[in-house]
Amino acid sequence: MKFLIILALAVAASALPEPELRHRSREMPVVGSIEGRITGGSAAAVGQFPYQVGLSLKLSALSSAWCGGSLIGSQWVLTAAHCTDGVQSVTVYLGATVRTSPEVSSTVSSSDIIIHSGWNSSNLKNDISLIKIPAVSYSSRISAVELPAVASSYSTYAGDTAIASGWGRTSDSSSSVATNLQYTQLTVITNSVCAATYGTSIVTSTNICVSTTNGKSTCNGDSGGPLVLESSKVQIGLTSFGAAAGCEKGYPAAFTRVTSYLTWIKSNTGL
């Protein structure tokens, strides 16, 4: 299982250092600490993101790691395949703003995880998975996010403002545990602009990318977490990968495009 995937990639002419590709992932084993928060973000208010899920991933008897996810139904969590690939079990935190104080938590085994059959850790394709949990009651702090309508499948969302949330690192130098849920506003860019950094073999129609100006970005520990349109509160992406050069370096951040997987989600969940 790969927690940090690095590919040598050419970058378009730029004053920035040449990037490598990596997941915003759980590459740091947890021994009393977990990688931190979104960079350049703000602290979320209680109940502001009731669909936000925290995932404590058991890798072995001695190691664990952290990812994010979103509640898409009373029994279903959406997250990244690279988060759940090879885990023994996962503890799902619901209704948390302070990371360690969820309203509800449930631990499920690997048999409750559905990883996309096309997931490829070498080229990051189909980076999406589902976790089935015991049915949860909705409240002011716990409710499902809205998924896109099938009619939206051809929308690029380029130019739209979206919100990413999670407990990932707050800076490239940080390695501290995130206490409070963070969020930041990001602008969706075209895939062609994103591919100018990572290449067309990596950025495909099943990805959606955002610009990361002024140090605002997803980062390690945010993997699998939601990207939601600010205007409609519809989830359009889940955190997948970015540049190994750093979260604050200005390279695009890439997400799995939810509209590409609506049929897959429905066939596995009925949602």
C-alpha positions as CSV (number, residue, x, y, z in Angstrom):
1,M,0.0,0.0,0.0
2,K,1.3,3.4,-0.9
3,F,0.8,6.3,1.4
4,L,2.9,8.7,-0.6
5,I,2.9,8.4,-4.4
6,I,5.5,10.5,-6.2
7,L,5.8,10.7,-9.9
8,A,8.4,12.7,-11.8
9,L,6.4,15.3,-13.8
10,A,7.3,18.1,-16.1
11,V,5.8,21.5,-15.3
12,A,4.9,24.3,-17.6
13,A,7.2,27.3,-17.7
14,S,7.1,28.9,-14.2
15,A,9.1,30.6,-11.6
16,L,8.0,27.9,-9.2
17,P,10.2,24.8,-8.4
18,E,9.3,21.7,-10.4
19,P,6.6,19.8,-8.7
20,E,6.2,16.2,-8.0
21,L,2.8,14.5,-7.4
22,R,1.6,13.4,-4.1
23,H,-1.5,12.6,-2.3
24,R,-2.8,14.9,0.4
25,S,-2.7,11.9,2.4
26,R,-2.0,9.9,5.6
27,E,1.6,9.3,4.9
28,M,2.6,10.1,8.5
29,P,2.0,7.1,10.8
30,V,0.2,8.2,13.9
31,V,2.2,7.7,17.1
32,G,0.4,10.1,19.4
33,S,-0.1,12.7,16.6
34,I,-1.8,13.1,13.2
35,E,-1.0,15.5,10.4
36,G,-2.8,18.8,10.8
37,R,-5.1,21.3,8.9
38,I,-6.0,23.1,5.7
39,T,-3.5,25.8,4.9
40,G,-4.6,29.4,4.9
41,G,-8.1,28.5,6.2
42,S,-10.4,29.5,9.0
43,A,-11.8,27.6,11.9
44,A,-15.3,26.2,11.3
45,A,-18.2,27.0,13.6
46,V,-20.1,24.2,15.3
47,G,-22.5,22.7,12.8
48,Q,-21.2,24.7,9.9
49,F,-20.3,21.6,7.9
50,P,-22.6,18.9,9.2
51,Y,-21.6,16.6,6.4
52,Q,-17.9,16.6,7.3
53,V,-16.5,13.2,8.4
54,G,-13.2,12.4,10.1
55,L,-11.7,9.0,9.5
56,S,-9.2,7.3,11.9
57,L,-7.6,4.5,9.8
58,K,-6.1,1.5,11.4
59,L,-3.2,0.3,9.3
60,S,-1.8,-2.3,11.6
61,A,-1.7,-3.1,15.3
62,L,0.8,-0.3,15.8
63,S,0.0,2.3,13.3
64,S,-2.9,4.5,12.2
65,A,-3.5,7.5,10.1
66,W,-6.1,10.3,9.3
67,C,-8.3,11.2,6.3
68,G,-11.5,13.1,5.7
69,G,-14.8,12.2,4.1
70,S,-18.4,13.3,3.7
71,L,-21.7,11.9,4.8
72,I,-23.8,11.3,1.7
73,G,-26.6,9.3,3.4
74,S,-27.6,8.0,6.8
75,Q,-25.4,4.9,6.2
76,W,-22.8,6.0,3.7
77,V,-19.5,8.0,3.8
78,L,-17.7,9.1,0.6
79,T,-13.9,9.3,0.7
80,A,-10.8,8.6,-1.4
81,A,-9.6,5.2,-2.4
82,H,-6.1,6.0,-1.3
83,C,-7.3,6.5,2.2
84,T,-9.1,3.2,2.6
85,D,-6.8,1.0,0.4
86,G,-5.4,-1.8,2.7
87,V,-6.7,-0.6,6.0
88,Q,-7.8,-3.1,8.7
89,S,-10.6,-0.9,10.1
90,V,-11.8,2.7,10.2
91,T,-13.4,4.7,13.0
92,V,-15.8,7.2,11.5
93,Y,-16.3,10.5,13.4
94,L,-19.5,12.4,12.7
95,G,-20.6,15.8,13.9
96,A,-17.2,16.9,15.1
97,T,-15.8,20.4,15.0
98,V,-13.2,19.6,17.6
99,R,-11.6,16.6,16.0
100,T,-11.6,14.4,19.1
101,S,-15.2,15.3,20.2
102,P,-17.6,13.8,17.7
103,E,-21.4,13.6,18.3
104,V,-21.3,10.0,17.0
105,S,-18.5,7.6,16.2
106,S,-18.5,4.1,14.7
107,T,-15.8,1.6,14.0
108,V,-16.2,-0.6,10.9
109,S,-14.1,-3.3,9.3
110,S,-12.6,-3.4,5.9
111,S,-15.6,-5.5,4.8
112,D,-17.7,-2.4,5.0
113,I,-15.5,-0.5,2.6
114,I,-16.1,-0.4,-1.2
115,I,-13.1,0.8,-3.2
116,H,-13.7,1.5,-6.9
117,S,-12.7,-1.5,-8.9
118,G,-10.7,0.8,-11.3
119,W,-8.6,2.4,-8.5
120,N,-5.0,2.6,-9.7
121,S,-2.4,3.8,-7.2
122,S,0.1,4.3,-10.0
123,N,-1.7,6.9,-12.0
124,L,-4.3,7.9,-9.3
125,K,-7.3,7.0,-11.4
126,N,-10.7,6.4,-9.8
127,D,-9.6,7.7,-6.4
128,I,-12.9,7.1,-4.7
129,S,-14.4,4.7,-2.1
130,L,-17.5,4.3,0.1
131,I,-17.8,3.3,3.7
132,K,-21.0,1.8,5.1
133,I,-21.7,2.7,8.7
134,P,-24.5,2.0,11.1
135,A,-27.5,4.2,10.4
136,V,-27.1,7.7,12.0
137,S,-29.8,10.1,12.9
138,Y,-29.5,13.6,11.5
139,S,-29.2,16.6,13.7
140,S,-28.0,20.2,13.5
141,R,-24.4,18.8,13.6
142,I,-24.9,15.7,11.4
143,S,-26.6,15.7,8.0
144,A,-25.8,14.5,4.5
145,V,-24.3,16.7,1.8
146,E,-26.2,17.0,-1.5
147,L,-24.7,15.2,-4.5
148,P,-24.9,16.8,-8.0
149,A,-27.8,16.1,-10.2
150,V,-27.2,13.8,-13.2
151,A,-28.0,16.8,-15.4
152,S,-24.9,18.5,-14.0
153,S,-22.6,15.8,-15.3
154,Y,-21.3,18.0,-18.1
155,S,-20.6,21.1,-16.0
156,T,-16.9,22.0,-15.6
157,Y,-17.7,24.4,-12.7
158,A,-14.7,26.4,-13.9
159,G,-14.8,29.9,-12.2
160,D,-17.1,28.7,-9.4
161,T,-16.2,29.2,-5.8
162,A,-16.1,26.0,-3.7
163,I,-15.3,25.3,-0.1
164,A,-12.8,22.6,1.1
165,S,-12.9,21.5,4.7
166,G,-10.9,19.1,6.9
167,W,-8.3,18.7,9.6
168,G,-5.3,18.7,7.3
169,R,-2.0,20.6,7.9
170,T,-2.2,24.4,8.3
171,S,1.3,24.9,6.8
172,D,4.0,23.0,5.0
173,S,6.1,23.1,8.2
174,S,3.3,21.9,10.5
175,S,3.0,18.4,11.9
176,S,0.7,19.1,14.7
177,V,-2.7,17.5,15.4
178,A,-5.6,19.5,14.2
179,T,-7.9,20.5,17.0
180,N,-10.6,22.4,15.1
181,L,-12.1,21.8,11.7
182,Q,-10.8,24.2,9.1
183,Y,-12.2,25.4,5.8
184,T,-11.1,27.6,2.9
185,Q,-12.7,29.1,-0.3
186,L,-11.1,28.0,-3.5
187,T,-11.8,28.8,-7.2
188,V,-12.3,25.9,-9.7
189,I,-10.0,26.0,-12.7
190,T,-10.2,24.2,-16.0
191,N,-8.6,20.8,-16.4
192,S,-6.4,22.1,-19.1
193,V,-4.9,24.7,-16.7
194,C,-4.4,22.0,-14.1
195,A,-2.9,19.6,-16.7
196,A,-0.3,22.2,-17.5
197,T,1.3,21.3,-14.1
198,Y,0.6,17.6,-13.8
199,G,0.1,16.4,-17.4
200,T,-2.8,15.1,-19.3
201,S,-2.1,11.5,-18.3
202,I,-2.7,12.5,-14.7
203,V,-5.4,15.1,-14.9
204,T,-8.4,13.6,-16.8
205,S,-12.1,14.2,-17.1
206,T,-12.6,12.4,-13.8
207,N,-10.7,15.1,-11.9
208,I,-11.6,18.6,-10.9
209,C,-9.0,21.2,-9.9
210,V,-8.8,24.4,-7.9
211,S,-6.2,27.3,-7.8
212,T,-4.3,27.7,-4.5
213,T,-3.4,31.3,-4.4
214,N,-2.3,33.1,-1.2
215,G,-1.3,29.9,0.5
216,K,-4.9,28.6,0.6
217,S,-5.1,24.9,-0.2
218,T,-5.9,21.4,1.0
219,C,-3.0,19.6,2.6
220,N,-1.9,16.3,4.1
221,G,-4.7,14.9,6.3
222,D,-7.5,16.4,4.2
223,S,-7.6,13.5,1.8
224,G,-11.0,12.2,0.9
225,G,-12.7,15.3,2.3
226,P,-15.4,17.3,0.5
227,L,-15.2,20.1,-2.0
228,V,-18.6,21.8,-2.0
229,L,-20.0,24.6,-4.2
230,E,-20.4,27.7,-2.1
231,S,-23.6,28.8,-3.8
232,S,-25.6,25.5,-3.7
233,K,-23.8,23.4,-1.1
234,V,-23.5,20.6,-3.6
235,Q,-20.4,18.4,-3.3
236,I,-18.5,18.4,-6.6
237,G,-15.1,16.9,-5.5
238,L,-13.2,15.0,-2.9
239,T,-9.6,15.7,-2.1
240,S,-7.2,13.5,-4.1
241,F,-3.7,14.9,-4.8
242,G,-1.4,17.9,-5.1
243,A,2.2,18.9,-5.6
244,A,4.9,17.3,-3.4
245,A,6.7,20.7,-3.5
246,G,4.3,21.8,-0.8
247,C,0.7,22.8,-0.1
248,E,1.5,26.5,0.0
249,K,3.5,26.7,-3.2
250,G,0.7,27.8,-5.5
251,Y,0.3,24.6,-7.6
252,P,-3.3,23.4,-8.3
253,A,-4.9,21.0,-6.0
254,A,-6.8,18.1,-7.6
255,F,-9.9,16.3,-6.5
256,T,-11.9,13.3,-7.7
257,R,-14.8,14.8,-9.8
258,V,-18.1,13.5,-8.1
259,T,-20.2,13.9,-11.3
260,S,-18.1,11.2,-12.9
261,Y,-19.1,8.7,-10.3
262,L,-22.8,9.3,-9.8
263,T,-23.8,6.0,-11.4
264,W,-21.2,4.1,-9.4
265,I,-22.4,5.7,-6.2
266,K,-26.0,4.9,-6.9
267,S,-25.3,1.3,-7.9
268,N,-23.5,0.7,-4.6
269,T,-25.6,2.7,-2.2
270,G,-29.0,3.3,-3.9
271,L,-28.6,7.0,-3.3
